[in-house]
Amino acid sequence: MKIIGPAPIYDSGNSMFYNENRKTPYTRADILDREITSLYSREEKLLKKVKNRNIVREDLLPSRAEVRELYAEIGIPEWKAAVIAEIYNIKLQLLHEFRKGKTISVYNEKLQSS
């Protein structure tokens, strides 16, 4: 039971934006507005189907630093590992808020950023 490498097959079709060459992370709204390859085209719709918001134990998830290190160790350039780790951290924040009962939506994110 230890992390040995990324497993994109468990992702919602984005693989943490692995195939992109962005030098800066997406915003929260951008992440939620991205089309994914899953049962629905957006993560927001997937979240509406979650019955138990506490099913994922946040304390068992790797930290941003651990994710960065994991990607860097398998040969991903440091700048790209940093961007992936920051996007992961944003997703962790969204998860935390979701577990606390917040509705996660593109609309709410865009409203808060204006």
Order of alpha helices (4+ residues) and beta strands (2+ residues): alpha-alpha-alpha-alpha-alpha
